[in-house]
């Protein structure tokens, strides 16, 4: 009986993973026609600061074709993420108690919204400031011309770094909710957390003070937000 239950779970998991894959492929097919426009939108934060006689370039033969497609695939993952998380939720929810279901759903929803918020924050605030600094600090006589493939890799790495940093409140909440730590214990470690935020920002962002600070300060504020959220939850629970 237990063997049948285990096999049924594996079959259901496979089915839901297939549905998630189909959702990604469906979004990719729908967006592939607009791949060049999508890349153009992503390139705007840099192009706004390029000199009038400069432009982005492609140093590899297939880059003009493959780079927009690569970006479109990542956009498809982001667009289909709510559906994929819903499939995961439907798989794990039947094994939870009612109070666990409510809390897990809120945690999952918060994680998704914070992940998207990290991407929006990076695109509208971080990238313009970083590119303004980089292009403005170029030596005289040096024409800034960025390869489209390297630009995409840079922007994606920045977006994922900030998106995962925006997950800090959820991580702090889970630490306290699971009993691994407490709000008082984490508050006492605040100086170490601040130093850690700047240290991580130094490694995951370009070697400049602006991008490092733009990651470290929001990460610290999100840490404080996670503590406040956990304290409110504990107070309501008691």
C-alpha positions in Angstrom: 0.0 0.0 0.0 2.8 2.4 0.9 4.6 1.4 -2.3 1.5 2.3 -4.3 1.2 5.6 -2.5 4.8 6.4 -3.2 4.5 5.5 -6.9 1.3 7.6 -7.1 3.1 10.6 -5.7 5.9 10.2 -8.2 3.5 9.9 -11.0 1.7 13.0 -9.8 5.0 14.9 -9.4 6.0 13.9 -13.0 2.7 15.1 -14.3 3.0 18.5 -12.6 6.6 18.9 -13.7 5.4 18.2 -17.3 2.7 20.8 -17.0 5.3 23.3 -15.7 7.5 22.6 -18.7 4.6 22.9 -21.1 3.7 26.3 -19.6 7.3 27.5 -20.1 7.3 26.3 -23.7 3.9 27.9 -24.4 5.1 31.2 -23.1 8.3 31.0 -25.1 6.3 30.3 -28.3 4.0 33.2 -27.6 6.9 35.6 -26.9 9.5 34.4 -29.5 8.0 36.8 -32.2 8.8 39.7 -29.9 12.3 38.6 -28.8 14.0 41.6 -30.4 11.6 44.0 -28.8 12.1 42.3 -25.5 15.8 42.7 -25.8 15.5 46.3 -26.9 13.5 47.0 -23.7 16.2 45.4 -21.6 18.9 47.4 -23.3 17.2 50.8 -22.6 18.9 51.4 -19.3 22.3 51.3 -21.0 21.4 52.9 -24.3 20.0 55.9 -22.4 23.6 56.7 -21.3 25.6 55.7 -24.4 27.2 58.6 -26.4 25.4 59.7 -29.5 28.0 58.1 -31.8 28.0 54.8 -29.9 25.9 51.7 -29.9 25.7 48.1 -28.7 27.6 45.6 -30.8 27.7 41.8 -31.5 31.1 40.3 -31.5 29.9 36.7 -32.3 28.3 35.7 -35.5 25.2 34.1 -33.9 24.8 36.6 -31.1 22.2 38.8 -32.9 19.9 35.7 -33.2 20.7 33.7 -30.0 21.0 36.5 -27.4 17.3 37.7 -27.8 16.1 34.1 -27.8 18.1 33.4 -24.5 16.5 36.5 -23.0 13.0 35.4 -24.2 13.5 32.0 -22.5 14.3 33.7 -19.2 11.2 35.9 -19.6 9.1 32.8 -20.3 10.4 31.3 -17.0 9.3 34.5 -15.1 5.9 34.7 -16.8 5.1 31.0 -16.2 6.4 31.1 -12.6 3.0 31.7 -10.9 1.5 28.7 -12.8 4.6 26.6 -11.9 4.4 27.5 -8.2 0.7 26.7 -8.3 1.4 23.3 -9.5 4.0 22.8 -6.8 1.5 24.0 -4.3 -1.2 21.6 -5.4 1.3 18.8 -5.0 2.4 19.6 -1.5 -0.8 21.0 0.0 -2.8 17.8 0.5 -0.2 16.6 3.0 -0.5 19.7 5.2 -2.8 20.8 8.0 -5.1 23.7 7.4 -3.0 26.2 9.4 0.1 25.0 7.6 -1.6 25.4 4.2 -2.5 29.1 5.0 1.0 29.9 6.2 2.8 28.1 3.3 0.6 29.8 0.7 1.4 33.2 2.2 5.1 32.4 2.2 5.0 31.2 -1.4 3.0 34.2 -2.5 5.4 36.6 -0.7 8.4 34.9 -2.2 7.0 35.3 -5.7 6.1 39.0 -5.2 9.5 39.8 -3.6 11.3 38.0 -6.5 9.4 40.2 -9.0 10.0 43.3 -6.9 13.8 42.6 -7.0 13.7 42.5 -10.8 11.7 45.7 -11.0 14.0 47.4 -8.5 17.1 46.4 -10.5 15.7 47.5 -13.9 14.3 50.9 -12.8 16.8 52.0 -10.2 20.0 49.9 -10.1 20.8 49.6 -13.8 20.3 53.3 -14.6 22.6 54.3 -11.7 25.2 51.7 -12.5 25.3 52.5 -16.2 25.4 56.2 -15.6 28.4 55.7 -13.4 30.2 53.3 -15.8 29.7 55.3 -19.0 30.4 58.6 -17.2 33.7 57.3 -15.8 35.1 56.2 -19.2 38.5 57.9 -19.9 38.5 60.6 -22.5 38.8 59.3 -26.0 37.3 55.9 -25.1 34.1 55.0 -26.9 31.8 52.8 -24.8 30.4 50.0 -27.0 29.1 46.9 -25.2 28.6 43.4 -26.6 24.9 42.4 -26.5 25.7 38.9 -25.1 27.9 40.1 -22.3 25.3 42.8 -21.5 22.6 40.2 -21.1 24.8 38.1 -18.8 25.6 41.1 -16.7 22.0 42.3 -16.4 20.7 38.8 -15.6 23.3 38.3 -12.9 22.4 41.6 -11.4 18.6 40.9 -11.5 19.0 37.4 -9.9 21.3 38.8 -7.2 18.8 41.5 -6.2 15.8 39.1 -6.5 17.4 36.6 -4.1 18.3 39.5 -1.8 14.7 40.5 -1.8 13.9 37.0 -0.4 15.6 37.9 2.9 12.3 38.7 4.8 10.9 35.3 3.9 14.2 33.6 4.9 14.2 35.4 8.3 10.6 34.6 8.9 11.1 30.9 8.2 14.1 30.8 10.5 12.0 32.2 13.4 8.9 30.3 12.6 10.7 27.0 12.5 12.4 27.7 15.9 15.9 27.7 14.5 16.4 31.3 15.7 14.5 34.1 17.5 13.9 37.8 16.8 16.1 38.7 19.8 18.9 36.5 18.7 18.9 37.9 15.1 18.6 41.5 16.4 21.7 40.9 18.5 23.5 39.9 15.3 22.5 43.0 13.4 26.1 44.5 13.1 27.3 41.2 11.6 24.3 41.2 9.2 25.1 44.7 8.0 28.8 43.8 7.4 27.6 40.6 5.7 25.3 42.5 3.4 28.1 44.8 2.2 30.5 41.8 1.9 28.0 39.8 -0.2 27.3 42.9 -2.3 31.0 43.3 -3.0 31.2 39.8 -4.4 27.9 39.5 -6.4 27.9 43.0 -7.9 30.4 44.9 -10.1 33.4 46.3 -8.4 32.0 49.7 -7.6 30.6 51.3 -4.5 27.3 52.3 -6.0 26.0 48.8 -7.0 27.5 47.3 -3.8 25.6 49.9 -1.7 22.4 49.5 -3.7 22.4 45.8 -2.8 23.6 46.1 0.8 21.2 48.8 2.1 18.0 47.2 0.7 19.2 43.8 2.0 19.6 45.3 5.5 16.2 47.0 5.3 14.7 43.7 4.2 16.3 42.0 7.1 14.6 44.5 9.4 11.4 43.9 7.6 11.7 40.2 8.1 12.2 40.7 11.9 9.1 42.9 12.1 7.0 40.4 10.2 8.2 37.6 12.4 7.5 39.5 15.6 3.9 40.4 14.4 3.3 36.7 13.6 4.5 35.5 17.0 2.4 38.2 18.7 -0.7 37.2 16.8 0.0 33.5 17.4 0.3 34.0 21.1 
